[in-house]
Amino acid sequence: MRHSNRNAGYLLRANLKQNLKFSLIWLVILIMMIASGAGKLEAAFAGGASGSKEIVKMLRAPGMAAMFGAMPKVDTYNTAIVFAGVMVVFMIILQALWVMPLMIRNTRGQEESGLLEMVRARNVGRTAAITDASLELLIDSAIMGILYFVSLAAVNMGGTDLYGDFLFSLGMVIANLLFGAIALLFAQLTNNTRTANMLSYMVLTAAYLVRLVTDIQHQNLTWLSPIGWFEKANFYTDNNVWALGLALLVSILLAASATMIARNRDLGAGIIAERTGRAKAAGWLRSIPALLWRTERGLFAGWLIGAVVFGGVMGSVLGGVGDILKTNPLYRKILDVGQINAANQTMVLSFLGMYLGIFVALAVTAGVQVAFRLKRDDNLGYLSVIHAEKPTRTTISVSYYCFGLLAGVFVLSAGLLALFFTGNTVLSHPLPLKYLGRLFAASVPAVISFIALGIALVGLWPRLSSLFWLYMGAGLIVQIFRGLFDLPKHAGNFTPFGWIANVPVENVDQTWLIVMVVSAIVLFILGIAGYRRQDLSL
């Protein structure tokens, strides 16, 4: 074992230095979310019983439970209980989006680039890379947990104590280890980063969807989702350490399995064998768009299926959103039937507006992933042969960029259609089609402008392209939590998420619509021009 891990410490130091900026950015984002969430909720509860009751009532609505998780059933709610109910699921997803690509990049990514082959030619063991990745995951997670604990202790929410803060922080550390171990395993099972990332995100999405369905209808089945294990810990109430023990045990087993596979497989190989291609490529693959379709069709199909499933599941909970008003005796006394129905529709539309931001983010992620392939394929040398042939740099870049834009629009369309029509099947008063038109009129320009920004970064400043995810993530977080954390009305206007915040209750503002269209065109042109001036490999 020691022989297999020789010089793992050297790799650990090198990777910690290489990933320092990436991890620091994520740590800052996560700590800001924890500290601001705890602080804002504490301020809201300190404002009086009426405000806290409204927050709890809102969070127990089916639509909110679908997004953030089911609130624990207790007689009296305090800041700490509500904080855990809101933040557990959301923070786990954010953390998984940090550690999953990090683990795959440190293992399979280094094999794919040829770097690990050069390192292994020296006195480096077969499992040194995966041991290094596991240690980095443990170190990063421990630092995150300590910062979580310090932040929560400093805020000192109502209903909390040091043991509750410690257990919450420990739970988030174990969540990091669990999803990081999942990514490590897929990095060993597959023979390329693309498939490893896709499978890791599929597991994360499936865990979220299983939790979503069971939290609304059958909470006893939430145990079927790895994310549900941390919900069942019931932080600040039962403090169920057995749920965390289960997650930790699975993490250890997954990491051990990944290490065993790494010890016995050949460098560059994977357990999951890829299908052998044809001996001679088809003639239609001679064009760049056709080649892109052939290589990215699996990713595109996965995003489409995921968008349809997610849209259908989110639409299925809309039937219980408006019924909240009917069960409120005060509303029944004040409003007549027609007014209640109108109020129900307004509430449903408000939830659609909240969901819209998530579907825009999904579509943008799908499109930008394709656009960013240009930088990755160039760095790996895949485009060198193509550059030597007839296609110009403009043709190559336009093909990648247009495919990314189309992928984003198709994923968005599939998700919104599934959301709207599934929702109408469960609503007692279906929504008119004009509201679907409003959703498309606002979200399509938003998706295109976001993807165009990613395109411009790839063309002009490819080394800074990772900042795109920080920009989009910050905009989505602010938009989702703006009302809950009592942020200013225009706090989210630094991204297109804020520009479409009132849709579909209202039409998108024409000024912002023009801004999105014009900026998308300008950024797209800048991305093409920038790529023409780049060297073949950066």
N, C-alpha and C positions, 0 to 999 in steps of 0.2 A: 504493500500500500504506500509506504514511504517512498519507494522507488518510483511508483507511478506519479507521485505528486512532487517530485523533485523540482526545485526552482519555481514552485507556485507563488512563493512570496515575491519573487522578482516580477512575475506577471501581474500580481496584485498591485504593486506599487505603480507599475506602468499604466495599468487600466484606471486606477484611482486618479492619477494625474490627467489622463486623457479624458475621462468622463466628469471631471470636476465641475466645469461650467454647466453641463447638462443637468447634473444632479443638484447643484446649488440653485438653479432656476426652479426646478421642481420643488425643492425643499422650501424655498421662499413662498411659492404659490400655496403649498399645502399648509404651512404655518399660518399664513395670512387667512386662509379659509377657516382654520380652526379658531384662531384668536378672534377674528371679526364675527364669526358665527356665534361663538359663546358670548361675546360682548354685546352684540345686537339683541340677542334673545334675552339676556339678563336685563338690558334696558327696557325691553318690551314688557317683561314680567314685572319689573319694578314700577311700571306706569300704572298698575292697578289690576284688579281682578277681572274687570270687563275686557280689557285688552288681551289678557292671557287666555281667557275663555274663548275669545274669537279666534286666536291663533290655534288653539287645540282643536276647535270645531273645524277650522279650515283644513288642518293637517289630517284629520280623520276622514275627510271626504274621499270617496273612492279614487277620484282622479289624482289627488295628492298622494294617497297611499300607493298608487301604481308607480308614481315617480320616485318617491323617497323611502317607501316602506311603511308598514303598518305601525301605528302608534301602540305602545304597550297598554294593556287594559289595567288601569289603576284607579283608585278612588279620587286621589288628588294629584294633579300634575304640577311639577315645578320646572324651573329652567333646565336643570340637568337632564331630566327625563325627556323633555321635548327636544333638547339638543341632541341626545343620542338617537332619538327617533328620526330626526331630520338628517343627521350628518353621517350615520354609519354607512349606509348604502352608497351615498354620493362620494364620500372620501375613499371608500374601497375601490370604486371605479377609477377615480383620479389616480390613486396610487398604482393600480394595475397598469394604467396607461403610461406610467413612468417606468416601472420595473420590468415589464414584459419585453419591450423593445431593447432595453438595456441588457438583459440577460441573453437575448438572441444575438445581439450585436457583439457581445463579448465572447461568444462561443462560435456559433455557426457563421456569423458574419466575418469573423477573423479567418475561419477556414475558407470561406468563399472568396475572400480577397487574396488568399495566398500567404497572408502574414503568418498564420499559425504554422504553415508548412516550413517556413524559414526558421521560425523559433524552435520548432520541434527538431530541426536538424542539429541544433545544439544540445546541451545536456538538460533537456526539459522533458518531464514525464508525460505519459499519455493522457492522464487525467488532470494535469496541472491547470489547464484552461478552465475546466468546469469547476475545479476546486477554487480557483481564483474568483470566478464569477459568483460562486456561492458565498465566499467570504465577503466579497464586495456587497452583495445583497444584504448580508447580516450586518455589516458595518453601517451601511446607509440606513437600514431600517432601525437600528439601535439609536443612531443620531436623531432620526425622525421621531422616534418614540420619546426620547428624552426632551426634545423641543416641544412635543405635544403636551407632555406632563407639566413642563414649566409654564407653558402658555395657559393651560387650564387652571393650574394652581394660582396663577397671577390674577386671572379673571374672577375666580372663586364664585362660581355660579350658585344660585340658590338650590339647595337640595343635594349638593355634592359634598364630598370629603376626599381626602388624599387617596384613600383606597379606591374609590370610584374613578378618580382621575387616572390612577395608576393602571387599573384594569382596562379602562378605555384605551389608553395609550398602548398597553400590551396587546390588546386585541387588534389594533391597527398595525402593529409590528408583525403579528402572526399573519394577518391578511396579506401583507407585503411578501412574507416568506412563502405563503401558499401560492399566490399567483405568479411569483417569480419562479418557483419550482415547476409550475405547470409549463411556463415558457422554456425553462431549461430542458425539460423532458422532450418537448416538441422540437427543440433545436437538435437533439440527438436522434430523434425518430426520423426526421426529414433530412434532405440533403441540400436545402437551399433556404435562405432567409425568408423568401416570399411565402413559401408554404408554411414555414414555422410561424411567421407572424399571423397568417390567415387563420390557422388552426387555433392559435392562442386567443385571438380575438373572437373566434366562433365560440370557444368555451366560455369566455367572459360574457358574451351576448346571451348565450343559452342560460347561464347562471342568473343573469339579470331577468330574463323573460320568465323563467320558472319561478323566481322569487316574486315577480310582479303578479302572476296569475294566482299563486298560492296565498300571497298576502291579502288579496281581495276576497277570495272565495273559500279557501281551505288552508287556514294558517297552520294547521298541524302538519301539512305537507311541505312547509317552507324548509324543512330539514333536507329536502331533496336538492336544494341549491347550496353551493358552497358559500355564496353571499349570505344565505339565510342562516348559516351557522352563527355568524356574528350578530345577526338580529336576535337569535335565540339566547345570546349571552345576556340580554336585558340589562345593559349597563345602567347603573345608578338605581336599579330596582332589585331584581333577584341576584344580579352579578353571578351568572351561571358560568363557572370556570370550566365545566365539563365540555361545553360547546367549543371553547377556545382550545381545550386539550385535544378534541377531535381534529380541529383544523391543523394544529401543530403536528399531530401524528401523521396526517396525510401529507403534510409538507415534507416531513423527514423521509417518508416512503417514496415520494416522487423524486426528491433530490438523490436518494440512494439509487433508485432505478436509473436515473439519468447518468449517474457516475458509472454504474455497472455497464451500461450500453457504451459509454465513451471508452471504457477500458478494453472492450472487445471488438469494436468496429474499426474499419480502416479509415484513415484520414480522408475527409471529403465525402464519405459514404453515409448512407442513412438506412434505417431499418425499413422504412416505408419506401418501397421501390417505385420509381416513376415509370410510367408506361413508355415503352420504347417507341420512338417516332418512326415515321416512314423512312425507308432508305433514300428516297428522293422526294424533295419537297414539291408540293403542288405548284403549278404555274401561277396561281392567283396570289401566292405569297411574295411575289416579286416587289410589290409596292409596300411602302412604309406603313400606311394605314392597315393593310391586310396583315402585315407581320405583327403589328401592335395588337390587333384583334385576336390573333392566334395565341399570343403570349399572355394577354390580359383577360381573356374571356372567362377564365375560372374566377378571377377576382371580381370581375364585373357581375357574373351570375350570382356569386355569393352575396354581394351587396344588394342586388335586386331582391333576392329571396329574403334576406334579412330585413330589408325595408318593408316588404309586404307583410311579413309575419309581425314585425314590430307595430306597423300601422294597424293591422287587424286587432292585435291585443289591446293597444291603447284606445282604439275606437270602441271596443267592447265594453269599456268602463264608463263611457259617456252617459249611458242610460241612468246611472245612479247619481250623476252630478247635479242635475237640476232638481231631482227629487228631494234634495236637502231642504229646499224652500217649503215644499208641501208638508214636511214633517215638523216644521216650526210653527207652533200655535200662534205666535205673534204675527207671522206673515199671513196666516189663514184669516186672522181677524181683520187685518188692515187691508189686504188685497182681495179682490174678487178673482174668479177663475181665470178670466182673460188676462188680468195683470200678472197672476202667478205664472201662467204659461209664457208670457213675455219675459218675465224675470228669469224663468228657467232657461229660455233660449239665450238670453244675455250671458248667463253663467256658463252655459255650454260653449258659447263662442269665446268667452274669456279663457276657458281651458284649452280650446283649440289654438288660441293665440300663444299660450304657454308651450303647448306641444310643438308649435310651428318652429320655434327656435331649435328644438332638438332635431327635427327632421332636416332643417337647413344644415345643422352641424354634421349630421350623418352624410348628407349629399356632398357637402364641401370636402369632408374627409375622403370620400370615395374618389372625387375628382382630382383633388390635390395629390393623392397617392400616385395616380397615373402621371400627372404632370411632373412630379418629383422623380419619377422613374428616369426621366431624361438625364438628370444629374447623376443618378446612381449608375445607369447603364454606361454613361460616358466615363465615369471614374473607374469602372470595372473593365473598360476596354471593349465592351460589346459593340460600340458604335464605330470602332476604328475601321473595321472592314466595310461598313456601310459608307463611311466618309470617303473611302477610296473608290467607291463606285459613282454612279451618276447623281444620286440624290444630293441636293444642296443642303447646306445647314438650315436654310429657311424652310425647306420642305420637311426636314426631319423634325425641327422644333414645332412647326405648325401642326404636324401630324400628332405629336404627343399632346400638345396643348388642346387641340380640338377634341381629341379623344377624351381628355380629362373633363372638358366642359360638357360633352355629351353624356359621359358617365354620371356626372353630378346631376344633370337635369333629369336623366332617366331614373336615377335612384330617388330623387326628390318626388318625381311624378308618381312612381310606384307606391311610395310611402303615403303620400297625401291622399291618393285615390283609395287605398286600403283603409286609411283612417276615416275619411269622410263617409264612404259608403257602408263600412261596418258600423260606424256610429249611427247612421240613419236607420239601420235595421233594428237597433235597440232603443232608439228614442221614440217616445209616444207621439211627438210632433216632429217629424223629420225636417231637417234644415233645407231651405231652398238652395238651388244650384248656384245662385249668385254668390253665396259665401265661399263655395269651392273656387269660383272665379277670382274672388278677392285673395284667397290663399295663394293661388298660382301667380297672380299679378304682382304680389309682393315678394314671394319667396324665390321665384326664378331669377329676377334681377339680383337679389341678395346673394344667391348661390354663385351666379356668374361673376359678380364683382369680387367675392371672396376668392374664388379660384383664380381670377385674373391677377389678384395681388400675389398669390403663390407663384403664378407664372412669371410675374415681373421679378420676384426675388430669385427664382431659378436662373433667369436670364442675366440679371444685373449683378446680384450678390449671392451666388450659390452657397457660399460659406455661412451666410446669415439666414438661410431659408428655414432653419429650425425655429426661428423666432416667430414664424407665421403661426405655429401651434399655440404659442404663448398669447399672441394677439387674439386669435379666435377663441381660445379657452377662456381668457379673461372676459371677453365680451359676452360669452354664453353664461358664465357664472354670474356676472353682474345682472344680466337680464332675468335669469331664473330667480335669484334671491333678492331682487330689488324691492319687491313688495314686502317680503317676509322680514327683511332687515331694515325696512324703512329708509331706503336709499332715496336720494333726490330723483324726481320724475325723469330728468334727462341724463341720469348717470350713465346709461348704456349707449349714449349717442356717439361714442367714439368708434363703434363698429356698426355694420348694417343691422345687427340684432336690435339695436335701439331704434333704428329707423322704421322697422316694421312692427314695433311693439304693440300698436293698437289694432293690428289686423287679426281676425276678420271683423271685429266689432265695427271698425271703420275701414274705409278704403285707404290704401297707402297714400301718403302725402306726395303730391305730384313733384314737389321740389326734390325730395329724397329719391324718387323714382328716376328723375333725370340725372341726379348725381351718381346713382349706381350704374346706369347705362353708360354715361360718358366716361366715368372712371374705369369701367370694365374695358372699354375700347382702348383707352389710352394705355392702361397697364398691359393689355395683351400685346399691343404694338411694341411697347418697351421691352417686354419679355423676348420677343422675336429678335429685335435689334441687339439686345444684350447678348443673346446666345451666338449671334453671328460673329461677335468680336472675341468670344472666348477661345482659349486654346482647347485642344482635343481632350485634355484631362486636367482637372483642377485638384 
